[in-house]
Amino acid sequence: MTIAIGADGAGIERAAALLREGKLVAFGTETVYGLGADATNGSAVAAVFAAKGRPHFNPLICHFPDADAAFRHVLADARAECLAASLWPGPLTLVLPRRAKGGISLLAGAGLDTLAVRVPAHAAALALLRAAGVPVAAPSANRSGAVSPTSAEHVLADLSGRIEAVLDSGPSAVGLESTVLDLSGPQPFLLRPGGTPAAAIEALIGPVGRGISPEQAQSSRLLRSPGLLVSHYAPSLRVRLNASEVSSDEALLAFGQPLRGAGLVWNLSESQNVTEAAARLFAGLRWLDQEGVRLGMVRIAAMKVPAGGLGDAINDRLLHAAAPR
């Protein structure tokens, strides 16, 4: 059963403790209610996708109490610092290169080398983020494809019984998702219009492109942020799906009992738990790719993961990884 928690001091401390325990807590922001999870906890992040019924591993926006906390996990250039100084806290998400040792789960960024970060302009949300002491990944707190929620009642109507709690701070003031701006390349690109007008951004950093950049359009398969199809992380080794046998020159992405004979093995979940498998997927692909190249493996062989729930999302990501390049 999902509990509703008041957004007073005791309620915020309780919600923060639940987040640190790896539980899912919905909370209000100035834009919409977000479904929060500890962004450094891969299993908690995987549970977000399961609760929402999200069909793909799209990047999640990571929320922070201030710019300094956000920029400990991404590489901020002068443009990002200028925007943060003027427009944070506020309904603006910045997509920036992730720091190599930032600590945020690869699943939160869908395995990409970028992260979407923001500082919300909402007193209860900021208090929660400070009390939690961890980055909080939070997409909108609704079932995938449903209307975004702007009240605790909306959240409960969609997710009751699927998450631990909702921190009720009243209706969202803006009621529209944050603007998403990609600053990972030389030209800024507006990936999603939202609560911060493009004119306010351009007044600070100059002209901003719209939609997909030319570099991103070359390999447009997964989302760099909510709201846009763009490039994805693909292993340099070829990926072979639904492996039922494996050779010594292949790296094996196992699920359950590993196939015998592989030259290298990463097990998504020995117990065949799809939530654990989702949490370990991107780290496994990267490790097998790096070590496989070093050891002279010819490809990655991926064992079958059953369909349904997070299994569908895992298989979707593997299908993209195996697509011809």
C-alpha positions in Angstrom: 0.0 0.0 0.0 1.3 3.5 -0.9 1.3 5.9 2.0 0.6 9.7 1.7 3.0 11.8 3.7 2.6 15.4 4.6 5.3 17.8 3.5 6.2 19.1 7.0 9.5 18.6 8.7 8.8 15.1 10.0 7.2 14.0 6.7 10.2 15.2 4.7 12.6 13.4 7.0 10.5 10.2 6.6 10.4 10.5 2.8 14.2 11.1 2.7 14.9 8.0 4.8 12.7 5.9 2.4 14.7 7.2 -0.5 18.0 6.3 1.2 16.6 2.8 1.8 16.1 2.3 -2.0 12.3 2.9 -1.9 10.3 4.9 -4.4 8.8 8.2 -3.2 6.8 10.5 -5.4 7.2 14.2 -4.6 5.9 17.5 -5.8 7.9 20.1 -7.8 7.0 23.3 -9.4 6.5 21.5 -12.7 4.8 18.1 -12.0 5.1 15.4 -9.4 8.2 13.3 -9.9 8.7 9.6 -9.0 11.9 9.7 -7.0 14.6 7.1 -6.5 18.2 7.2 -5.2 20.0 7.8 -8.5 23.2 6.0 -7.2 21.2 2.8 -6.5 20.8 0.8 -9.7 18.1 -1.4 -8.2 16.1 1.6 -7.1 16.3 3.1 -10.5 15.3 -0.1 -12.1 12.2 -0.1 -9.9 11.2 3.2 -11.3 10.9 1.7 -14.8 9.0 -1.2 -13.4 6.5 1.0 -11.5 5.9 3.2 -14.5 5.6 0.3 -16.9 8.1 2.3 -19.0 8.8 0.4 -22.2 12.3 1.7 -22.8 15.2 2.6 -20.7 15.0 6.3 -21.4 17.3 8.7 -19.4 15.9 10.0 -16.2 16.3 13.6 -14.9 18.4 13.7 -11.8 17.4 16.3 -9.2 19.7 18.2 -6.8 19.4 20.8 -4.1 21.8 23.2 -5.7 24.1 23.7 -8.7 27.2 22.7 -6.8 25.7 19.3 -6.0 24.6 18.8 -9.6 27.9 19.8 -11.1 29.7 17.2 -9.0 28.2 14.6 -11.3 28.5 16.4 -14.7 31.0 18.6 -16.5 29.7 22.1 -16.5 31.0 24.6 -19.0 30.6 28.4 -18.9 27.2 28.2 -20.6 25.9 25.8 -17.9 27.3 27.9 -15.1 25.7 31.0 -16.6 22.3 29.3 -16.9 22.5 27.8 -13.5 23.3 31.1 -11.9 20.3 32.8 -13.5 17.7 30.1 -14.0 18.2 27.6 -11.1 16.3 26.8 -9.1 13.7 26.5 -11.9 12.1 24.4 -14.5 15.2 24.0 -16.6 17.0 20.7 -17.2 20.6 20.7 -18.6 22.1 17.7 -20.4 25.8 17.6 -19.8 28.7 15.1 -20.1 28.8 12.8 -17.0 31.8 12.8 -14.8 33.6 9.4 -15.0 33.4 8.9 -11.2 30.2 10.8 -10.5 28.5 7.8 -8.8 25.2 7.9 -10.5 23.8 4.6 -11.9 24.4 4.0 -15.6 20.8 3.0 -15.8 19.7 6.5 -14.7 21.4 7.9 -17.8 20.3 4.9 -20.1 24.0 4.0 -20.5 24.9 7.2 -22.2 27.9 9.5 -21.5 25.5 12.3 -20.6 23.2 13.1 -17.7 20.1 15.3 -17.5 20.2 17.4 -14.3 18.2 20.1 -12.7 17.5 22.0 -9.4 13.7 22.4 -8.8 12.2 25.7 -7.6 10.0 24.1 -4.9 10.6 24.5 -1.2 9.5 21.0 -0.2 11.4 19.3 -3.1 14.6 21.1 -2.2 14.1 20.2 1.5 13.7 16.6 0.5 16.8 16.6 -1.7 18.9 18.2 1.1 17.5 15.7 3.7 18.0 12.7 1.4 21.7 13.5 0.8 21.7 11.6 -2.5 20.9 12.6 -6.1 17.3 11.7 -6.9 16.3 10.4 -10.3 12.7 11.4 -10.9 10.6 11.1 -14.1 7.0 12.1 -13.9 5.1 10.1 -11.3 2.5 8.4 -13.6 2.2 5.2 -15.6 4.1 5.4 -18.9 2.0 7.2 -21.5 -0.5 8.7 -19.0 -1.0 12.4 -18.3 1.6 13.9 -16.1 0.4 14.3 -12.4 0.2 17.7 -10.8 -1.2 16.6 -7.4 -0.7 13.7 -4.9 -4.2 12.5 -5.8 -3.1 12.1 -9.5 -0.1 10.1 -8.3 -2.2 7.8 -6.2 -4.7 7.2 -9.0 -1.9 6.0 -11.2 0.7 4.4 -8.9 -1.0 3.3 -5.7 0.4 0.0 -4.6 3.3 0.3 -7.0 5.4 2.8 -4.9 6.2 3.2 -1.3 5.0 6.8 -0.6 3.9 10.2 -2.0 5.0 13.4 -0.3 2.0 15.6 -0.6 3.0 19.3 -1.1 -0.2 20.4 -2.8 -0.7 21.2 -6.5 2.2 22.0 -8.8 2.4 25.7 -9.6 3.7 25.4 -13.2 2.0 22.1 -14.2 4.3 21.7 -17.2 7.5 19.7 -17.5 10.9 21.4 -17.4 12.6 22.7 -20.5 15.4 20.4 -21.5 18.6 21.9 -23.1 21.4 19.8 -24.4 24.8 21.4 -23.7 26.9 18.3 -24.4 28.1 19.6 -27.8 29.4 22.9 -29.2 25.9 24.1 -30.1 23.1 24.3 -27.5 20.0 22.4 -28.6 16.5 22.7 -27.1 15.4 19.1 -26.8 12.0 19.8 -25.1 10.2 23.0 -24.5 8.8 23.5 -21.1 8.6 25.8 -18.1 11.6 28.0 -19.0 11.0 30.0 -22.2 13.6 29.6 -24.9 13.9 33.3 -25.1 15.1 33.4 -21.5 17.9 30.9 -22.3 18.9 32.7 -25.5 19.1 36.0 -23.7 21.9 34.5 -21.6 23.9 32.2 -23.9 22.8 33.2 -27.4 21.0 31.3 -30.2 19.8 27.8 -29.4 19.1 25.1 -32.0 15.8 23.1 -32.0 15.3 19.4 -32.2 18.1 16.9 -33.0 21.6 18.1 -33.7 23.4 16.8 -36.9 25.7 14.7 -34.8 22.8 13.1 -32.9 20.7 12.5 -36.1 23.4 10.1 -37.4 22.5 7.4 -34.8 19.1 8.3 -33.6 17.7 5.4 -31.6 17.4 6.2 -27.9 16.6 9.2 -25.8 19.3 11.5 -24.5 16.7 13.0 -22.3 12.9 12.8 -22.0 11.3 14.1 -25.1 13.7 13.3 -28.0 15.2 10.4 -29.9 18.9 10.6 -30.2 22.2 8.6 -30.1 22.8 5.8 -27.7 25.7 3.9 -26.3 26.5 0.9 -28.5 29.3 -1.6 -27.7 32.1 -1.7 -30.2 31.8 -5.5 -30.2 28.9 -6.9 -32.1 26.0 -8.3 -30.0 24.4 -11.7 -30.7 21.0 -12.1 -29.2 19.2 -15.2 -27.7 22.4 -17.2 -27.4 21.8 -20.8 -26.5 25.5 -21.8 -26.9 28.7 -19.8 -26.7 32.3 -20.1 -27.9 35.6 -19.3 -26.2 36.1 -16.2 -28.4 32.8 -14.7 -27.2 32.0 -12.6 -24.2 28.7 -13.8 -22.5 26.0 -11.6 -21.1 24.4 -14.2 -18.9 21.0 -14.4 -17.3 20.7 -17.2 -14.8 23.0 -20.2 -15.2 25.8 -19.2 -17.6 26.4 -21.1 -20.8 29.6 -23.1 -20.7 32.6 -22.2 -22.8 32.5 -18.4 -22.8 35.8 -16.5 -22.8 34.4 -13.8 -20.5 31.1 -13.7 -18.4 29.0 -10.9 -16.9 25.8 -12.3 -15.2 22.9 -9.9 -15.2 21.2 -12.0 -12.4 22.1 -15.5 -11.3 18.6 -15.7 -9.7 16.9 -14.5 -12.9 15.5 -11.5 -11.2 14.7 -8.9 -14.0 14.9 -5.9 -11.6 18.5 -6.9 -10.7 19.2 -7.6 -14.4 18.0 -4.1 -15.4 20.1 -2.5 -12.8 23.2 -4.4 -14.1 22.6 -4.2 -17.8 24.5 -1.1 -18.9 27.4 -1.7 -16.6 27.6 -5.3 -17.9 27.6 -4.2 -21.6 30.3 -1.7 -20.9 32.5 -4.1 -18.9 32.1 -6.9 -21.5 32.9 -4.5 -24.3 36.0 -3.1 -22.6 37.4 -6.4 -21.4 36.3 -8.2 -24.5 38.2 -5.9 -26.8 41.3 -6.1 -24.5 41.1 -10.0 -24.5 40.4 -10.3 -28.3 36.8 -11.4 -28.1 34.9 -11.3 -31.4 31.4 -10.5 -30.1 29.1 -10.4 -27.1 26.6 -13.2 -26.9 23.5 -12.3 -24.9 21.3 -15.0 -23.3 17.6 -14.7 -23.6 15.7 -12.6 -21.0 12.0 -13.4 -20.7 9.5 -11.0 -22.0 7.1 -9.0 -19.8 7.7 -6.0 -17.5 11.3 -5.0 -17.3 12.2 -7.9 -19.5 10.6 -6.0 -22.4 12.8 -3.0 -21.6 15.9 -5.1 -21.3 15.2 -6.8 -24.6 14.5 -3.5 -26.3 17.9 -2.1 -25.2 19.7 -5.3 -26.4 17.9 -5.2 -29.7 19.2 -1.6 -30.2 22.7 -2.7 -29.1 22.6 -5.5 -31.7 21.3 -3.4 -34.6 23.5 -3.2 -37.7 25.9 -0.2 -37.6 
